[in-house]
Amino acid sequence: MNEDAGWLKGYDNSCKILSFLVLLILSALSHFWLIFIATCIGFIVWHAIALLVRLFFSMFSRTRSLLGRQHFAMPVPEALAPSIADPAESGNSR
């Protein structure tokens, strides 16, 4: 039995420590990527909600402006006034 246990004399824990460090680093990297992906998904969802809210308010403001406000007609330049006048007045009646 003493002859079989001779290989244990030079045995230390360096392999266990090194394997633990490798696993620790790989675990940290995998968690980093999971957190990074989750952060990206969070930003996408946040911006999608902000876009939908912005669209909703823009639709609401357009509807309100069409129903509630009176839009004033823009003044017509004098050069175009005869062309959009009443056809009966301009003599172009059919």
BADO-880093 format. One record per atom (N, C-alpha, C, CB): x, y, z. Coordinates in steps of 0.001 Angstrom, whole numbers, padded with zeros to 6 digits, always signed. Glycine has a CB too. Example, Ala and Ser with C-alpha at 12.3 -4.5 7.8 and 13.67 -1.06 7.14 Angstrom:
BEGIN
+013190-005690+007800;+012300-004500+007800;+013200-003300+007800;+011308-004473+009046;+012850-002250+007080;+013670-001060+007140;+012900+000030+007870;+014084-000598+005725;
***
This chain:
BEGIN
+000826-001176+000000;+000000+000000+000000;+000874+001244+000000;-000942-000004+001198;+001974+001232+000638;+002876+002377+000643;+003439+002647-000740;+004008+002153+001628;+003588+001608-001523;+004128+001783-002870;+003082+002461-003770;+004561+000411-003468;+001805+002142-003584;+000760+002756-004408;+000518+004219-004033;-000540+001970-004273;+000773+004594-002809;+000510+005959-002343;+001677+006886-002606;+000190+005957-000865;+002700+006445-003326;+003866+007281-003595;+003560+008476-004489;+004942+006455-004226;+002575+008360-005330;+002249+009478-006236;+001564+010620-005500;+001353+008995-007378;+001060+010360-004257;+000394+011401-003492;+001371+012359-002819;-000494+010778-002456;+002656+012030-002787;+003616+012897-002090;+003716+014275-002746;+004998+012237-002060;+003751+014325-004071;+003899+015600-004755;+002572+016223-005163;+004756+015422-005963;+001483+015714-004669;+000160+016208-005061;-000161+017487-004303;-000928+015139-004799;-000595+018508-005037;-001060+019741-004401;-002410+020130-005002;-000018+020894-004580;-002928+021208-004565;-004264+021625-004988;-004240+022604-006152;-004996+022244-003831;-003141+022715-006858;-003038+023714-007922;-004025+023428-009060;-001606+023755-008468;-004236+022165-009394;-005187+021834-010463;-006604+022201-010058;-005111+020341-010812;-006951+021949-008820;-008292+022294-008349;-008483+023815-008330;-008537+021705-006943;-007468+024530-007890;-007564+025990-007839;-007659+026566-009246;-006352+026589-007098;-006837+026048-010154;-006859+026525-011525;-008200+026215-012204;-005711+025900-012314;-008724+025039-011989;-010025+024700-012585;-011137+025553-011983;-010339+023204-012383;-011046+025844-010695;-012031+026721-010072;-011970+028124-010667;-011810+026781-008559;-010767+028646-010896;-010625+029976-011491;-011151+030013-012923;-009163+030410-011465;-010888+028963-013680;-011396+028898-015048;-012920+028867-015051;-010836+027664-015774;-013500+028061-014203;-014963+028014-014107;-015543+029348-013638;-015392+026898-013152;-014856+029997-012733;-015304+031295-012244;-015296+032336-013364;-014420+031759-011082;-014248+032352-014151;-014142+033309-015260;-015194+033013-016327;-012727+033268-015881;-015352+031747-016682;-016356+031396-017689;-017772+031705-017209;-016244+029917-018051;-018036+031484-015954;-019347+031791-015396;-019602+033294-015418;-019460+031252-013965;-018572+034063-015062;-018723+035519-015078;-018981+036014-016498;-017469+036202-014495;-018278+035448-017482;-018496+035854-018872;-019900+035494-019347;-017456+035203-019784;-020368+034318-018999;-021707+033933-019436;-022764+034816-018768;-021972+032447-019119;-022565+035163-017502;-023508+036053-016834;-023442+037457-017424;-023227+036099-015329;-022233+037889-017823;-022109+039198-018468;-022943+039254-019736;-020642+039506-018788;-022857+038205-020555;-023616+038207-021806;-025109+038123-021551;-023180+037052-022694;-025511+037382-020528;-026939+037334-020197;-027444+038701-019741;-027199+036286-019103;-026665+039360-018908;-027051+040687-018440;-027046+041675-019598;-026108+041166-017321;-026071+041575-020492;-025989+042468-021651;-027194+042280-022572;-024686+042219-022429;-027556+041049-022847;-028702+040769-023706;-029996+041250-023042;-028787+039259-024022;-030133+041015-021745;-031330+041477-021030;-031416+043004-021039;-031324+040956-019577;-030283+043682-020917;-030267+045139-020970;-030695+045635-022342;-028877+045672-020626;-030206+044987-023396;-030592+045370-024761;-032089+045163-024983;-029787+044560-025797;-032617+044053-024517;-034053+043799-024654;-034849+044842-023865;-034405+042368-024168;-034364+045207-022693;-035027+046241-021902;-035055+047579-022615;-034342+046393-020569;-033931+047967-023238;-033898+049219-023990;-034846+049178-025177;-032481+049514-024466;-034912+048050-025857;-035813+047925-027014;-037263+048063-026568;-035601+046569-027734;-037627+047395-025484;-039010+047470-024985;-039327+048893-024529;-039230+046467-023813;-038386+049532-023832;-038597+050897-023351;-038820+051855-024519;-037400+051361-022505;-037998+051740-025562;-038150+052628-026709;-039415+052316-027509;-036930+052526-027612;-039813+051059-027559;-041065+050713-028245;-042258+051322-027512;-041228+049176-028346;-042254+051271-026196;-043337+051877-025413;-043341+053390-025617;-043187+051534-023903;-042164+054003-025596;-042088+055453-025809;-042591+055826-027198;-040646+055951-025622;-042269+055022-028205;-042743+055287-029564;-044262+055169-029651;-042083+054321-030556;-044824+054142-029024;-046278+053975-029041;-046984+055113-028316;-046663+052644-028409;-046433+055557-027205;-047023+056682-026478;-046949+057941-027335;-046302+056904-025121;-045818+058145-027992;-045669+059321-028853;-046669+059279-030014;-044226+059409-029397;-046845+058105-030618;-047816+057978-031700;-049241+058218-031203;-047711+056595-032342;-049543+057691-030026;-050881+057886-029459;-051157+059362-029236;-051029+057117-028139;-050196+060077-028647;-050412+061496-028392;-050445+062308-029671;-049339+062029-027480;-049695+061900-030674;-049750+062638-031937;-051100+062416-032626;-048590+062205-032871;-051634+061200-032548;-052967+060957-033108;-054016+061749-032342;-053307+059454-033077;-053885+061779-031027;-054849+062511-030208;-054787+063997-030500;-054596+062258-028725;-053604+064544-030670;-053487+065975-030924;-053997+066319-032316;-052035+066430-030764;-053822+065443-033306;-054358+065692-034643;-055882+065648-034623;-053806+064663-035648;-056436+064667-033938;-057886+064560-033844;-058447+065785-033138;-058295+063271-033101;-057814+066204-032107;-058277+067367-031353;-058177+068627-032211;-057458+067533-030054;-057090+068741-032982;-056947+069936-033796;-057972+069952-034923;-055534+070025-034365;-058330+068786-035445;-059325+068754-036519;-060728+069031-035988;-059295+067401-037229;-061015+068585-034781;-062356+068744-034242;-062544+070054-033489;-062675+067597-033336;-061533+070508-032813;-061704+071632-031910;-061267+072977-032445;-060979+071366-030687;-060305+073026-033310;-059794+074305-033774;-060357+074656-035135;-058280+074284-033827;-060413+075933-035384;-060800+076399-036708;-059536+076786-037457;-061800+077599-036623;-059358+076156-038590;-058181+076462-039387;-058532+077599-040336;-057681+075207-040169;-057704+078589-040349;-057930+079726-041221;-057307+079452-042571;-057362+081015-040609;-058019+079857-043623;-057509+079657-044968;-056327+080579-045203;-058609+079902-046016;-055357+080063-045926;-054198+080882-046258;-054598+081899-047323;-053013+080001-046748;-054038+083084-047263;-054367+084070-048287;-053857+083628-049656;-053780+085436-047920;-054656+083875-050673;-054309+083485-052031;-053607+084655-052702;-055570+083051-052835;-052479+084422-053351;-051814+085521-054062;-052712+086073-055160;-050477+085049-054662;-052575+087335-055459;-053445+087995-056439;-053279+087417-057837;-053161+089487-056469;-052113+086902-058140;-051886+086335-059469;-052708+085067-059678;-050400+086035-059671;-052983+084329-058621;-053755+083096-058730;-055241+083299-058485;-053227+082082-057765;-055625+084432-058005;-057015+084672-057635;-057989+084483-058784;-057158+086052-057091;-057724+084978-059994;-058700+084760-061068;-058851+083289-061453;-058301+085555-062288;-057815+082486-061325;-057909+081091-061744;-058754+080259-060795;-056533+080490-061853;-058888+080662-059554;-059694+079897-058605;-061010+080591-058297;-058919+079670-057319;-061309+081632-059043;-062571+082347-058825;-063719+081502-059356;-062552+083745-059515;-064924+081970-059079;-066138+081286-059530;-066186+081305-061065;-067419+081961-058923;-066426+080127-061698;-066428+080091-063163;-067481+081002-063784;-066651+078680-063635;-068590+081221-063092;-069625+082093-063647;-069128+083531-063736;-070899+082026-062795;-068282+083940-062815;-067762+085307-062805;-066674+085506-063854;-067219+085653-061426;-065894+084463-064108;-064782+084631-065039;-065170+084439-066492;-063695+083679-064697;-066377+084030-066776;-066838+083865-068144;-066472+082528-068750;-066291+084948-068987;-065994+081582-067979;-065618+080262-068488;-066702+079238-068189;-064285+079810-067879;-067931+079621-068177;-068988+078676-067856;-069240+077761-069049;-070281+079416-067454;-069673+076574-068783;-069857+075584-069854;-071272+075483-070256;-069365+074236-069440;
***
